[in-house]
Amino acid sequence: MLLSVDRSDVTGGQSVSFDVIAAVAEREGVDPTELEPPEYQALYDVVNPEALDALFSNRVNGRQRPTGHVEFPFCGYHVVVTSDGDVEVSDLE
């Protein structure tokens, strides 16, 4: 199984990068474990999963990071990840 996510931080539940994969898999009607190359694009080909997870995790001192969002294309979809943990997947226009 080749999931293109970093699962090193399992303390807070699923990672944001896994949530992206799960959301796209849901749109595709497949299990997240099936969303892998060569049939599907790897998340790490579009964005660094570890950096994405770190961007929205609490700082080392426990303080929350400022609000914001990241947008990128992935597997033919437009993905928006917000600082409150929402992952929105829509068709590319």
TORMI-335470 format. One record per atom (N, C-alpha, C): residue number from 1; atom name; z, x, y. Coordinates in steps of 0.2 Angstrom, whole numbers, plus 5000, padded with zeros to 4 digits. Layout:
<atoms>
{num=NUM	atomo=CA	w=Z	u=X	v=Y}
...
</atoms>
This chain:
<atoms>
{num=1	atomo=N	w=5000	u=5004	v=4994}
{num=1	atomo=CA	w=5000	u=5000	v=5000}
{num=1	atomo=C	w=5000	u=5004	v=5006}
{num=2	atomo=N	w=4996	u=5003	v=5011}
{num=2	atomo=CA	w=4995	u=5007	v=5017}
{num=2	atomo=C	w=4996	u=5003	v=5023}
{num=3	atomo=N	w=5002	u=5001	v=5024}
{num=3	atomo=CA	w=5003	u=4998	v=5031}
{num=3	atomo=C	w=5003	u=5002	v=5036}
{num=4	atomo=N	w=5000	u=5001	v=5042}
{num=4	atomo=CA	w=4999	u=5005	v=5047}
{num=4	atomo=C	w=5005	u=5004	v=5052}
{num=5	atomo=N	w=5011	u=5004	v=5050}
{num=5	atomo=CA	w=5017	u=5003	v=5054}
{num=5	atomo=C	w=5022	u=5008	v=5053}
{num=6	atomo=N	w=5027	u=5009	v=5057}
{num=6	atomo=CA	w=5032	u=5014	v=5056}
{num=6	atomo=C	w=5038	u=5009	v=5055}
{num=7	atomo=N	w=5041	u=5010	v=5049}
{num=7	atomo=CA	w=5047	u=5007	v=5047}
{num=7	atomo=C	w=5054	u=5011	v=5047}
{num=8	atomo=N	w=5054	u=5016	v=5051}
{num=8	atomo=CA	w=5059	u=5020	v=5052}
{num=8	atomo=C	w=5066	u=5017	v=5055}
{num=9	atomo=N	w=5064	u=5012	v=5059}
{num=9	atomo=CA	w=5070	u=5008	v=5062}
{num=9	atomo=C	w=5071	u=5001	v=5060}
{num=10	atomo=N	w=5075	u=5001	v=5054}
{num=10	atomo=CA	w=5076	u=4994	v=5051}
{num=10	atomo=C	w=5082	u=4991	v=5053}
{num=11	atomo=N	w=5086	u=4994	v=5058}
{num=11	atomo=CA	w=5092	u=4991	v=5060}
{num=11	atomo=C	w=5091	u=4984	v=5064}
{num=12	atomo=N	w=5086	u=4984	v=5068}
{num=12	atomo=CA	w=5085	u=4978	v=5072}
{num=12	atomo=C	w=5080	u=4973	v=5069}
{num=13	atomo=N	w=5079	u=4973	v=5062}
{num=13	atomo=CA	w=5075	u=4968	v=5059}
{num=13	atomo=C	w=5068	u=4972	v=5059}
{num=14	atomo=N	w=5063	u=4967	v=5059}
{num=14	atomo=CA	w=5056	u=4970	v=5059}
{num=14	atomo=C	w=5054	u=4974	v=5065}
{num=15	atomo=N	w=5050	u=4978	v=5065}
{num=15	atomo=CA	w=5047	u=4982	v=5071}
{num=15	atomo=C	w=5042	u=4978	v=5074}
{num=16	atomo=N	w=5041	u=4979	v=5081}
{num=16	atomo=CA	w=5036	u=4976	v=5085}
{num=16	atomo=C	w=5029	u=4977	v=5081}
{num=17	atomo=N	w=5028	u=4984	v=5079}
{num=17	atomo=CA	w=5021	u=4985	v=5076}
{num=17	atomo=C	w=5020	u=4981	v=5070}
{num=18	atomo=N	w=5025	u=4980	v=5066}
{num=18	atomo=CA	w=5024	u=4976	v=5060}
{num=18	atomo=C	w=5023	u=4968	v=5062}
{num=19	atomo=N	w=5026	u=4966	v=5068}
{num=19	atomo=CA	w=5025	u=4959	v=5070}
{num=19	atomo=C	w=5018	u=4958	v=5072}
{num=20	atomo=N	w=5015	u=4964	v=5075}
{num=20	atomo=CA	w=5008	u=4963	v=5077}
{num=20	atomo=C	w=5004	u=4962	v=5071}
{num=21	atomo=N	w=5005	u=4966	v=5066}
{num=21	atomo=CA	w=5001	u=4966	v=5059}
{num=21	atomo=C	w=5002	u=4959	v=5056}
{num=22	atomo=N	w=5008	u=4957	v=5056}
{num=22	atomo=CA	w=5010	u=4950	v=5053}
{num=22	atomo=C	w=5006	u=4944	v=5057}
{num=23	atomo=N	w=5006	u=4945	v=5064}
{num=23	atomo=CA	w=5003	u=4940	v=5068}
{num=23	atomo=C	w=4995	u=4940	v=5067}
{num=24	atomo=N	w=4992	u=4946	v=5066}
{num=24	atomo=CA	w=4985	u=4946	v=5065}
{num=24	atomo=C	w=4983	u=4944	v=5058}
{num=25	atomo=N	w=4988	u=4946	v=5053}
{num=25	atomo=CA	w=4987	u=4943	v=5046}
{num=25	atomo=C	w=4987	u=4936	v=5046}
{num=26	atomo=N	w=4992	u=4933	v=5049}
{num=26	atomo=CA	w=4992	u=4925	v=5049}
{num=26	atomo=C	w=4986	u=4922	v=5052}
{num=27	atomo=N	w=4983	u=4925	v=5057}
{num=27	atomo=CA	w=4977	u=4923	v=5060}
{num=27	atomo=C	w=4971	u=4923	v=5055}
{num=28	atomo=N	w=4971	u=4929	v=5051}
{num=28	atomo=CA	w=4966	u=4930	v=5046}
{num=28	atomo=C	w=4967	u=4926	v=5040}
{num=29	atomo=N	w=4973	u=4923	v=5039}
{num=29	atomo=CA	w=4975	u=4920	v=5033}
{num=29	atomo=C	w=4976	u=4924	v=5027}
{num=30	atomo=N	w=4979	u=4930	v=5028}
{num=30	atomo=CA	w=4980	u=4935	v=5023}
{num=30	atomo=C	w=4987	u=4937	v=5023}
{num=31	atomo=N	w=4990	u=4940	v=5018}
{num=31	atomo=CA	w=4996	u=4943	v=5018}
{num=31	atomo=C	w=4996	u=4949	v=5022}
{num=32	atomo=N	w=5001	u=4951	v=5026}
{num=32	atomo=CA	w=5001	u=4957	v=5030}
{num=32	atomo=C	w=5000	u=4963	v=5026}
{num=33	atomo=N	w=5002	u=4964	v=5019}
{num=33	atomo=CA	w=5000	u=4969	v=5015}
{num=33	atomo=C	w=4993	u=4970	v=5014}
{num=34	atomo=N	w=4989	u=4965	v=5015}
{num=34	atomo=CA	w=4982	u=4965	v=5014}
{num=34	atomo=C	w=4978	u=4967	v=5020}
{num=35	atomo=N	w=4981	u=4968	v=5026}
{num=35	atomo=CA	w=4978	u=4970	v=5032}
{num=35	atomo=C	w=4978	u=4977	v=5032}
{num=36	atomo=N	w=4973	u=4980	v=5029}
{num=36	atomo=CA	w=4973	u=4988	v=5029}
{num=36	atomo=C	w=4966	u=4990	v=5028}
{num=37	atomo=N	w=4964	u=4996	v=5030}
{num=37	atomo=CA	w=4957	u=4999	v=5029}
{num=37	atomo=C	w=4955	u=4999	v=5022}
{num=38	atomo=N	w=4949	u=4999	v=5020}
{num=38	atomo=CA	w=4943	u=4999	v=5025}
{num=38	atomo=C	w=4941	u=4992	v=5027}
{num=39	atomo=N	w=4944	u=4986	v=5024}
{num=39	atomo=CA	w=4942	u=4980	v=5026}
{num=39	atomo=C	w=4944	u=4978	v=5034}
{num=40	atomo=N	w=4950	u=4980	v=5035}
{num=40	atomo=CA	w=4953	u=4979	v=5042}
{num=40	atomo=C	w=4954	u=4986	v=5046}
{num=41	atomo=N	w=4955	u=4985	v=5052}
{num=41	atomo=CA	w=4956	u=4991	v=5056}
{num=41	atomo=C	w=4963	u=4993	v=5055}
{num=42	atomo=N	w=4965	u=4999	v=5055}
{num=42	atomo=CA	w=4972	u=5002	v=5055}
{num=42	atomo=C	w=4975	u=5001	v=5062}
{num=43	atomo=N	w=4981	u=4999	v=5063}
{num=43	atomo=CA	w=4984	u=4998	v=5069}
{num=43	atomo=C	w=4985	u=5005	v=5073}
{num=44	atomo=N	w=4986	u=5011	v=5069}
{num=44	atomo=CA	w=4986	u=5017	v=5072}
{num=44	atomo=C	w=4980	u=5020	v=5075}
{num=45	atomo=N	w=4974	u=5016	v=5073}
{num=45	atomo=CA	w=4968	u=5018	v=5076}
{num=45	atomo=C	w=4967	u=5016	v=5083}
{num=46	atomo=N	w=4971	u=5011	v=5085}
{num=46	atomo=CA	w=4971	u=5007	v=5091}
{num=46	atomo=C	w=4977	u=5009	v=5096}
{num=47	atomo=N	w=4983	u=5010	v=5093}
{num=47	atomo=CA	w=4989	u=5011	v=5097}
{num=47	atomo=C	w=4994	u=5015	v=5092}
{num=48	atomo=N	w=4998	u=5019	v=5095}
{num=48	atomo=CA	w=5003	u=5023	v=5091}
{num=48	atomo=C	w=5008	u=5018	v=5089}
{num=49	atomo=N	w=5009	u=5016	v=5083}
{num=49	atomo=CA	w=5014	u=5011	v=5081}
{num=49	atomo=C	w=5021	u=5013	v=5083}
{num=50	atomo=N	w=5023	u=5020	v=5082}
{num=50	atomo=CA	w=5030	u=5022	v=5084}
{num=50	atomo=C	w=5031	u=5022	v=5092}
{num=51	atomo=N	w=5026	u=5023	v=5096}
{num=51	atomo=CA	w=5026	u=5023	v=5103}
{num=51	atomo=C	w=5027	u=5015	v=5105}
{num=52	atomo=N	w=5023	u=5011	v=5102}
{num=52	atomo=CA	w=5024	u=5004	v=5103}
{num=52	atomo=C	w=5031	u=5001	v=5102}
{num=53	atomo=N	w=5034	u=5003	v=5096}
{num=53	atomo=CA	w=5040	u=5001	v=5094}
{num=53	atomo=C	w=5046	u=5004	v=5099}
{num=54	atomo=N	w=5045	u=5010	v=5101}
{num=54	atomo=CA	w=5049	u=5013	v=5106}
{num=54	atomo=C	w=5049	u=5010	v=5113}
{num=55	atomo=N	w=5043	u=5008	v=5115}
{num=55	atomo=CA	w=5042	u=5005	v=5121}
{num=55	atomo=C	w=5046	u=4999	v=5122}
{num=56	atomo=N	w=5047	u=4995	v=5117}
{num=56	atomo=CA	w=5051	u=4989	v=5118}
{num=56	atomo=C	w=5058	u=4989	v=5114}
{num=57	atomo=N	w=5060	u=4995	v=5112}
{num=57	atomo=CA	w=5067	u=4995	v=5109}
{num=57	atomo=C	w=5072	u=4997	v=5115}
{num=58	atomo=N	w=5078	u=4996	v=5113}
{num=58	atomo=CA	w=5083	u=4998	v=5118}
{num=58	atomo=C	w=5083	u=5006	v=5119}
{num=59	atomo=N	w=5085	u=5008	v=5125}
{num=59	atomo=CA	w=5086	u=5015	v=5126}
{num=59	atomo=C	w=5092	u=5018	v=5121}
{num=60	atomo=N	w=5092	u=5025	v=5121}
{num=60	atomo=CA	w=5097	u=5028	v=5117}
{num=60	atomo=C	w=5104	u=5026	v=5119}
{num=61	atomo=N	w=5105	u=5025	v=5126}
{num=61	atomo=CA	w=5111	u=5023	v=5128}
{num=61	atomo=C	w=5113	u=5016	v=5128}
{num=62	atomo=N	w=5108	u=5012	v=5124}
{num=62	atomo=CA	w=5109	u=5005	v=5123}
{num=62	atomo=C	w=5107	u=5000	v=5129}
{num=63	atomo=N	w=5105	u=5003	v=5134}
{num=63	atomo=CA	w=5102	u=4999	v=5140}
{num=63	atomo=C	w=5095	u=4996	v=5138}
{num=64	atomo=N	w=5094	u=4990	v=5140}
{num=64	atomo=CA	w=5087	u=4988	v=5139}
{num=64	atomo=C	w=5082	u=4991	v=5144}
{num=65	atomo=N	w=5076	u=4991	v=5141}
{num=65	atomo=CA	w=5070	u=4994	v=5145}
{num=65	atomo=C	w=5068	u=4988	v=5150}
{num=66	atomo=N	w=5065	u=4990	v=5156}
{num=66	atomo=CA	w=5062	u=4985	v=5160}
{num=66	atomo=C	w=5057	u=4981	v=5157}
{num=67	atomo=N	w=5056	u=4975	v=5160}
{num=67	atomo=CA	w=5051	u=4970	v=5157}
{num=67	atomo=C	w=5044	u=4973	v=5158}
{num=68	atomo=N	w=5040	u=4970	v=5153}
{num=68	atomo=CA	w=5033	u=4972	v=5154}
{num=68	atomo=C	w=5029	u=4969	v=5148}
{num=69	atomo=N	w=5023	u=4971	v=5147}
{num=69	atomo=CA	w=5019	u=4970	v=5142}
{num=69	atomo=C	w=5013	u=4975	v=5140}
{num=70	atomo=N	w=5011	u=4975	v=5134}
{num=70	atomo=CA	w=5005	u=4979	v=5132}
{num=70	atomo=C	w=5000	u=4975	v=5129}
{num=71	atomo=N	w=4993	u=4976	v=5131}
{num=71	atomo=CA	w=4988	u=4973	v=5128}
{num=71	atomo=C	w=4983	u=4978	v=5125}
{num=72	atomo=N	w=4980	u=4976	v=5120}
{num=72	atomo=CA	w=4975	u=4980	v=5116}
{num=72	atomo=C	w=4971	u=4976	v=5111}
{num=73	atomo=N	w=4965	u=4978	v=5110}
{num=73	atomo=CA	w=4961	u=4974	v=5105}
{num=73	atomo=C	w=4963	u=4977	v=5098}
{num=74	atomo=N	w=4963	u=4973	v=5093}
{num=74	atomo=CA	w=4965	u=4975	v=5086}
{num=74	atomo=C	w=4962	u=4970	v=5081}
{num=75	atomo=N	w=4958	u=4972	v=5077}
{num=75	atomo=CA	w=4955	u=4968	v=5071}
{num=75	atomo=C	w=4951	u=4962	v=5074}
{num=76	atomo=N	w=4947	u=4963	v=5080}
{num=76	atomo=CA	w=4943	u=4958	v=5083}
{num=76	atomo=C	w=4947	u=4953	v=5087}
{num=77	atomo=N	w=4954	u=4954	v=5088}
{num=77	atomo=CA	w=4958	u=4950	v=5092}
{num=77	atomo=C	w=4960	u=4953	v=5098}
{num=78	atomo=N	w=4963	u=4950	v=5103}
{num=78	atomo=CA	w=4966	u=4952	v=5109}
{num=78	atomo=C	w=4973	u=4951	v=5108}
{num=79	atomo=N	w=4977	u=4957	v=5108}
{num=79	atomo=CA	w=4984	u=4956	v=5106}
{num=79	atomo=C	w=4988	u=4958	v=5112}
{num=80	atomo=N	w=4993	u=4954	v=5114}
{num=80	atomo=CA	w=4998	u=4955	v=5119}
{num=80	atomo=C	w=5005	u=4955	v=5117}
{num=81	atomo=N	w=5008	u=4961	v=5118}
{num=81	atomo=CA	w=5015	u=4961	v=5116}
{num=81	atomo=C	w=5020	u=4962	v=5122}
{num=82	atomo=N	w=5025	u=4957	v=5122}
{num=82	atomo=CA	w=5029	u=4957	v=5128}
{num=82	atomo=C	w=5036	u=4960	v=5127}
{num=83	atomo=N	w=5039	u=4962	v=5132}
{num=83	atomo=CA	w=5046	u=4966	v=5131}
{num=83	atomo=C	w=5051	u=4961	v=5128}
{num=84	atomo=N	w=5050	u=4955	v=5128}
{num=84	atomo=CA	w=5055	u=4950	v=5125}
{num=84	atomo=C	w=5053	u=4949	v=5118}
{num=85	atomo=N	w=5048	u=4953	v=5115}
{num=85	atomo=CA	w=5047	u=4953	v=5108}
{num=85	atomo=C	w=5041	u=4948	v=5106}
{num=86	atomo=N	w=5038	u=4944	v=5110}
{num=86	atomo=CA	w=5033	u=4940	v=5109}
{num=86	atomo=C	w=5027	u=4944	v=5107}
{num=87	atomo=N	w=5023	u=4941	v=5102}
{num=87	atomo=CA	w=5017	u=4944	v=5100}
{num=87	atomo=C	w=5012	u=4938	v=5101}
{num=88	atomo=N	w=5007	u=4939	v=5105}
{num=88	atomo=CA	w=5002	u=4934	v=5106}
{num=88	atomo=C	w=4995	u=4937	v=5103}
{num=89	atomo=N	w=4991	u=4933	v=5099}
{num=89	atomo=CA	w=4985	u=4935	v=5096}
{num=89	atomo=C	w=4980	u=4930	v=5098}
{num=90	atomo=N	w=4975	u=4932	v=5102}
{num=90	atomo=CA	w=4969	u=4927	v=5103}
{num=90	atomo=C	w=4963	u=4930	v=5102}
{num=91	atomo=N	w=4957	u=4926	v=5102}
{num=91	atomo=CA	w=4951	u=4929	v=5101}
{num=91	atomo=C	w=4949	u=4933	v=5106}
{num=92	atomo=N	w=4945	u=4938	v=5105}
{num=92	atomo=CA	w=4942	u=4942	v=5110}
{num=92	atomo=C	w=4937	u=4938	v=5114}
{num=93	atomo=N	w=4936	u=4939	v=5120}
{num=93	atomo=CA	w=4932	u=4935	v=5124}
{num=93	atomo=C	w=4926	u=4940	v=5126}
</atoms>
